[in-house]
């Protein structure tokens, strides 16, 4: 190649920013002369990605493009223009299909190959979207083991690379926190995981605060700890506390989980982290009441899974309670938490099942970013893989 390659990456949320940053680090080891540019959050920028725009600061709880259409339309126009003008060697959308369907379409229109990293969950809902994924991508790197076969059977060139969560996670403590001791003595350590977006904090912290207060009234020796991604987020949480004596830990989610007996967690990747540390949990996600009706209407033709939380989907059964959608009732959340915390046998069974589940994922997940970087690098230059992607 005469010129160093240009790789365009696109992430719209904090989790995508993190995974894209890990991928960038792996790509820089393989392609040290490459130029990286795109929709980049702070972690991607730290790895040398030139930001055309940072969408992670505007990420919202749900329906961001609907609630702020002009902002997202301007962002999309800017990204489309950049792809046309830069003509990168490859475009790598990371997660966030609401944005990245459009980014992938712009790349295909410009004749630029696309390697989608972290496949949209077309197997979960609106399964007809798999045809769109096949049309808009040359390669897909998926992070859940069953996705490869599902997507390949439907015409998508998918490769399972492992889950990036397990690349840098610390070993589990030996021994794990004493469930029996916590149950007998009431010395619970409970992790409260409200999410990282400001809208999520505003929607989730008040109810979690009430749950924490109920836990501390029932078990005087209990400690409840909120996790916050940043100092600013921690201050938002503290400002919302009204009832409990909950603590707030900053950028210590894994450390908090490693010492916790139980967790109350917003649905998302953090539930896999809790599962890795063998922490029984209740999972929730707040949504407007209309979503309950939409879910009932959509189930016969749009939804393809009985469960909506990642832990239960991977387990293929109700391993932990999931309140999804949940409409903000602290009482309903507390009822689910109390039922679990009072059943010691169920706590032990759940812990063992969570450990087995994440151990099976770890077997293929220690080098996910390197494997994804290998796919990206293979699409650049004059090799057979690159030529195939340009057909």
C-alpha positions as CSV (number, residue, x, y, z in Angstrom):
1,X,0.0,0.0,0.0
2,X,1.3,3.5,-0.9
3,X,-0.5,5.4,1.9
4,X,-1.2,4.4,5.4
5,X,-4.7,3.1,5.8
6,X,-7.6,5.2,7.1
7,X,-10.0,3.4,9.4
8,X,-13.3,5.0,10.3
9,X,-14.9,4.0,13.6
10,X,-18.3,4.9,15.0
11,X,-19.6,4.6,18.6
12,X,-22.5,6.4,20.1
13,X,-22.6,5.3,23.8
14,X,-20.2,4.9,26.6
15,X,-20.1,1.1,26.3
16,X,-19.4,1.3,22.6
17,X,-16.7,3.9,23.2
18,X,-15.0,1.5,25.6
19,X,-15.2,-1.5,23.3
20,X,-14.1,0.6,20.3
21,X,-11.1,1.9,22.4
22,X,-10.0,-1.6,23.1
23,X,-10.3,-2.4,19.4
24,X,-8.3,0.7,18.5
25,X,-5.5,-0.4,20.8
26,X,-5.4,-3.8,19.1
27,X,-5.5,-2.2,15.6
28,X,-2.6,0.2,16.5
29,X,-0.5,-2.8,17.4
30,X,-1.2,-4.4,14.0
31,X,-1.3,-1.2,11.9
32,X,0.9,1.4,13.7
33,X,0.8,3.8,10.7
34,X,-2.9,3.8,10.3
35,X,-5.1,6.9,10.7
36,X,-8.2,6.5,12.9
37,X,-11.1,8.9,12.6
38,X,-14.9,8.9,13.3
39,X,-17.6,9.3,15.9
40,X,-15.4,8.9,18.9
41,X,-15.9,9.2,22.6
42,X,-13.2,10.1,25.2
43,X,-11.8,6.6,25.5
44,X,-11.4,6.3,21.7
45,X,-9.8,9.7,21.6
46,X,-7.3,8.6,24.2
47,X,-6.3,5.8,21.8
48,X,-5.6,8.2,19.0
49,X,-8.9,8.4,17.1
50,X,-9.6,11.8,15.6
51,X,-13.1,12.8,16.7
52,X,-15.4,14.2,14.0
53,X,-18.1,14.3,16.7
54,X,-18.6,12.8,20.2
55,X,-22.1,11.3,20.5
56,X,-21.4,9.6,23.9
57,X,-21.9,12.9,25.7
58,X,-25.4,13.1,24.3
59,X,-26.4,9.4,24.7
60,X,-29.8,9.2,26.3
61,X,-31.8,6.5,28.0
62,X,-34.1,5.7,25.1
63,X,-35.2,7.2,21.9
64,X,-32.4,9.8,21.7
65,X,-32.8,10.3,17.9
66,X,-36.5,10.8,18.3
67,X,-36.2,13.2,21.2
68,X,-33.4,15.2,19.6
69,X,-33.9,14.7,15.9
70,X,-32.1,17.8,14.6
71,X,-29.0,17.1,16.6
72,X,-28.8,13.5,15.3
73,X,-29.6,14.5,11.7
74,X,-26.8,17.0,11.7
75,X,-24.5,14.4,13.2
76,X,-25.4,11.9,10.5
77,X,-24.9,14.4,7.7
78,X,-21.5,15.2,9.1
79,X,-20.5,11.5,9.3
80,X,-21.9,10.7,5.8
81,X,-20.0,13.7,4.3
82,X,-16.8,12.5,6.0
83,X,-17.1,9.0,4.7
84,X,-17.6,10.3,1.1
85,X,-14.7,12.7,1.3
86,X,-12.2,10.5,3.2
87,X,-13.0,7.3,1.5
88,X,-11.6,5.3,4.3
89,X,-10.2,1.8,3.7
90,X,-12.8,0.3,6.1
91,X,-15.7,1.5,8.3
92,X,-16.1,-0.1,11.7
93,X,-19.5,0.6,13.3
94,X,-19.5,-0.5,17.0
95,X,-22.8,-1.5,18.5
96,X,-25.6,1.2,18.6
97,X,-27.6,0.3,15.5
98,X,-29.8,3.4,15.8
99,X,-26.8,5.3,14.5
100,X,-24.7,2.7,12.9
101,X,-27.2,1.4,10.4
102,X,-27.0,4.8,8.8
103,X,-23.2,4.9,9.1
104,X,-22.9,1.4,7.4
105,X,-25.4,2.5,4.7
106,X,-23.3,5.6,3.9
107,X,-20.1,3.4,3.7
108,X,-21.8,1.0,1.3
109,X,-23.0,3.8,-0.9
110,X,-19.5,5.1,-1.0
111,X,-18.1,1.7,-1.9
112,X,-16.3,1.3,1.4
113,X,-16.2,-2.1,3.1
114,X,-17.9,-2.4,6.5
115,X,-16.9,-4.6,9.5
116,X,-19.6,-4.3,12.1
117,X,-18.3,-5.0,15.6
118,X,-20.8,-6.2,18.3
119,X,-23.7,-7.3,16.1
120,X,-27.1,-5.8,16.5
121,X,-29.4,-8.2,18.4
122,X,-31.5,-9.1,15.5
123,X,-32.1,-12.5,17.0
124,X,-33.9,-10.9,19.9
125,X,-36.4,-8.6,18.3
126,X,-37.4,-7.6,14.7
127,X,-35.6,-10.6,13.2
128,X,-36.2,-9.4,9.7
129,X,-33.4,-6.9,10.3
130,X,-30.9,-9.6,9.7
131,X,-31.4,-9.0,6.0
132,X,-30.5,-5.4,6.5
133,X,-27.4,-6.5,8.4
134,X,-26.4,-8.8,5.6
135,X,-26.9,-6.0,3.0
136,X,-25.0,-3.3,4.9
137,X,-22.0,-5.3,6.2
138,X,-19.2,-7.2,4.6
139,X,-18.2,-8.8,7.9
140,X,-19.7,-9.0,11.4
141,X,-17.7,-9.6,14.5
142,X,-20.1,-11.0,17.2
143,X,-19.5,-11.3,20.9
144,X,-22.0,-14.0,21.9
145,X,-21.3,-17.6,20.9
146,X,-24.7,-18.5,19.4
147,X,-24.7,-15.4,17.2
148,X,-22.2,-16.8,14.6
149,X,-24.4,-19.8,13.6
150,X,-27.6,-17.8,13.7
151,X,-26.2,-15.0,11.5
152,X,-24.4,-17.3,9.1
153,X,-27.5,-19.4,8.5
154,X,-29.2,-16.2,7.4
155,X,-26.5,-15.0,5.0
156,X,-24.3,-12.8,7.2
157,X,-20.6,-13.4,7.2
158,X,-20.3,-13.5,11.0
159,X,-17.4,-14.5,13.2
160,X,-17.5,-15.1,16.9
161,X,-14.6,-13.2,18.5
162,X,-15.4,-13.6,22.2
163,X,-16.7,-11.0,24.6
164,X,-14.5,-8.0,25.3
165,X,-15.7,-7.8,28.9
166,X,-13.4,-10.7,29.8
167,X,-10.2,-9.2,28.3
168,X,-9.2,-7.3,31.4
169,X,-11.4,-8.3,34.2
170,X,-9.7,-9.2,37.5
171,X,-9.8,-12.7,38.9
172,X,-12.6,-13.5,41.3
173,X,-11.9,-13.2,45.0
174,X,-11.0,-16.3,46.8
175,X,-13.2,-17.2,48.6
176,X,-16.3,-15.4,47.2
177,X,-18.3,-13.3,49.7
178,X,-20.0,-15.4,52.4
179,X,-23.7,-15.7,51.4
180,X,-24.6,-17.8,54.4
181,X,-23.0,-15.3,56.8
182,X,-24.8,-12.4,55.2
183,X,-28.1,-14.2,55.4
184,X,-27.7,-15.3,59.0
185,X,-26.2,-12.0,60.4
186,X,-27.8,-9.5,58.1
187,X,-24.4,-8.1,57.1
188,X,-25.3,-7.8,53.5
189,X,-23.2,-5.9,51.0
190,X,-25.5,-4.8,48.2
191,X,-24.4,-3.2,44.9
192,X,-26.8,-0.7,43.3
193,X,-26.1,-0.3,39.6
194,X,-28.3,2.5,38.2
195,X,-26.5,3.0,34.8
196,X,-24.2,5.7,33.6
197,X,-26.3,8.1,31.5
198,X,-27.7,11.1,33.2
199,X,-31.3,10.2,32.2
200,X,-30.8,6.8,33.7
201,X,-29.5,8.2,37.0
202,X,-32.5,10.5,37.2
203,X,-34.9,7.7,36.4
204,X,-33.4,5.0,38.6
205,X,-31.6,6.4,41.6
206,X,-34.8,7.6,43.6
207,X,-36.3,4.1,43.5
208,X,-33.0,2.4,44.3
209,X,-32.6,4.9,47.2
210,X,-35.9,3.7,48.6
211,X,-34.9,0.0,48.1
212,X,-31.6,0.7,49.9
213,X,-33.5,2.3,52.8
214,X,-35.8,-0.7,53.1
215,X,-32.8,-3.1,53.0
216,X,-31.1,-1.1,55.8
217,X,-34.2,-1.0,58.0
218,X,-34.7,-4.7,57.6
219,X,-31.0,-5.6,58.1
220,X,-29.3,-3.1,60.3
221,X,-25.8,-4.4,59.3
222,X,-26.4,-4.0,55.6
223,X,-24.2,-1.8,53.4
224,X,-25.6,-0.5,50.1
225,X,-23.3,1.0,47.5
226,X,-24.1,2.9,44.3
227,X,-21.6,2.7,41.5
228,X,-20.8,5.9,39.5
229,X,-18.7,6.2,36.4
230,X,-17.4,9.7,37.2
231,X,-17.1,12.3,40.0
232,X,-19.9,14.2,38.3
233,X,-22.2,11.2,38.2
234,X,-21.4,10.5,41.9
235,X,-22.6,14.0,42.7
236,X,-25.8,13.5,40.8
237,X,-26.5,10.3,42.7
238,X,-25.7,12.0,46.1
239,X,-28.1,14.9,45.2
240,X,-30.9,12.4,44.6
241,X,-30.5,10.4,47.8
242,X,-33.3,11.1,50.3
243,X,-34.0,8.0,52.3
244,X,-31.0,5.7,52.6
245,X,-27.4,5.8,54.0
246,X,-26.1,4.4,50.8
247,X,-22.4,4.9,49.8
248,X,-21.3,6.0,46.4
249,X,-18.2,4.4,44.7
250,X,-16.6,6.2,41.8
251,X,-15.2,4.1,38.9
252,X,-15.1,1.0,41.0
253,X,-17.9,-1.1,39.7
254,X,-16.0,-4.3,39.5
255,X,-14.4,-3.8,42.9
256,X,-17.9,-3.2,44.4
257,X,-19.2,-6.4,42.7
258,X,-16.3,-8.5,43.8
259,X,-17.2,-7.9,47.5
260,X,-21.0,-7.9,47.1
261,X,-23.5,-10.5,48.1
262,X,-26.4,-9.2,46.0
263,X,-27.0,-6.6,43.3
264,X,-29.9,-4.5,41.9
265,X,-28.8,-3.8,38.3
266,X,-30.0,-1.8,35.3
267,X,-30.1,-4.2,32.3
268,X,-26.9,-4.2,30.3
269,X,-23.4,-5.5,30.1
270,X,-22.9,-4.7,33.8
271,X,-25.2,-7.7,34.5
272,X,-22.6,-10.0,32.9
273,X,-20.0,-8.4,35.2
274,X,-22.2,-9.2,38.2
275,X,-22.7,-12.7,36.9
276,X,-18.9,-13.2,36.5
277,X,-18.4,-12.4,40.2
278,X,-21.3,-14.8,41.1
279,X,-23.5,-12.0,42.5
280,X,-27.3,-12.9,42.5
281,X,-29.3,-10.0,41.3
282,X,-32.6,-8.4,40.3
283,X,-32.4,-6.8,36.8
284,X,-34.6,-3.8,35.8
285,X,-35.0,-1.3,33.0
286,X,-37.3,1.6,33.2
287,X,-39.6,2.4,30.3
288,X,-42.8,4.2,29.7
289,X,-46.0,2.3,30.3
290,X,-46.8,2.3,26.6
291,X,-43.8,-0.1,26.1
292,X,-45.7,-2.8,28.0
293,X,-48.5,-2.6,25.5
294,X,-46.1,-2.5,22.6
295,X,-44.3,-5.6,23.9
296,X,-47.5,-7.5,24.1
297,X,-48.4,-6.5,20.6
298,X,-45.0,-7.1,19.2
299,X,-44.3,-10.5,20.7
300,X,-46.1,-12.7,18.1
301,X,-44.1,-11.2,15.2
302,X,-41.3,-9.1,16.4
303,X,-39.9,-10.6,19.6
304,X,-38.1,-13.9,19.4
305,X,-36.9,-14.3,23.0
306,X,-38.9,-15.1,26.1
307,X,-36.5,-13.0,28.2
308,X,-35.1,-9.5,27.7
309,X,-32.1,-9.4,30.0
310,X,-28.8,-10.6,28.7
311,X,-28.1,-13.0,31.6
312,X,-31.4,-14.8,31.1
313,X,-31.1,-14.9,27.3
314,X,-27.7,-16.6,27.6
315,X,-29.0,-19.0,30.3
316,X,-32.1,-19.8,28.3
317,X,-34.2,-19.6,31.4
318,X,-35.2,-17.3,34.2
319,X,-31.9,-17.4,36.1
320,X,-32.5,-14.0,37.8
321,X,-35.7,-11.9,38.1
322,X,-36.1,-9.3,35.4
323,X,-38.4,-6.3,35.7
324,X,-38.5,-5.3,32.0
325,X,-40.2,-3.1,31.3
326,X,-40.3,-1.5,34.8
327,X,-42.3,1.7,35.3
328,X,-40.4,3.1,38.3
329,X,-42.3,1.5,41.2
330,X,-39.9,1.2,44.2
331,X,-42.4,-1.2,45.8
332,X,-42.3,-3.7,42.9
333,X,-38.5,-3.5,42.9
334,X,-38.3,-4.0,46.6
335,X,-40.7,-7.0,46.5
336,X,-38.5,-8.7,43.9
337,X,-35.3,-8.0,45.9
338,X,-36.8,-9.2,49.2
339,X,-38.0,-12.4,47.7
340,X,-34.5,-13.2,46.5
341,X,-32.5,-12.1,49.5
342,X,-34.7,-14.2,51.9
343,X,-34.2,-17.4,50.0
344,X,-30.7,-18.7,50.9
345,X,-30.9,-21.9,48.9
346,X,-31.9,-19.9,45.8
347,X,-29.0,-17.5,46.3
348,X,-26.5,-20.4,46.3
349,X,-28.1,-22.0,43.2
350,X,-28.1,-18.7,41.4
351,X,-24.5,-18.0,42.2
352,X,-23.4,-21.3,40.9
353,X,-25.4,-20.9,37.7
354,X,-24.0,-17.4,37.1
355,X,-20.4,-18.7,37.6
356,X,-20.9,-21.5,35.1
357,X,-22.6,-19.2,32.6
358,X,-19.7,-16.7,32.5
359,X,-17.0,-19.4,32.6
360,X,-18.4,-20.7,29.4
361,X,-18.2,-17.2,27.8
362,X,-14.7,-16.6,29.1
363,X,-13.3,-19.6,27.1
364,X,-13.6,-17.6,23.9
365,X,-13.4,-14.1,25.2
366,X,-9.9,-13.3,26.4
367,X,-8.8,-11.8,23.1
368,X,-11.9,-10.4,21.5
369,X,-10.4,-7.1,20.5
370,X,-7.4,-8.8,18.9
371,X,-9.6,-11.2,16.9
372,X,-11.8,-8.3,15.7
373,X,-8.7,-6.3,14.8
374,X,-7.5,-9.3,12.7
375,X,-10.8,-9.2,10.8
376,X,-10.5,-5.4,10.2
377,X,-6.8,-5.7,9.1
378,X,-7.8,-8.5,6.7
379,X,-10.2,-6.2,4.9
380,X,-7.4,-3.7,4.1
381,X,-4.9,-3.9,1.2
382,X,-4.7,-6.3,-1.7
383,X,-5.2,-9.7,0.0
384,X,-8.0,-12.1,-0.9
385,X,-10.1,-11.0,2.0
386,X,-9.9,-7.4,1.1
387,X,-10.6,-8.1,-2.6
388,X,-13.7,-10.1,-1.6
389,X,-15.0,-7.2,0.5
390,X,-14.7,-4.9,-2.4
391,X,-16.7,-7.1,-4.8
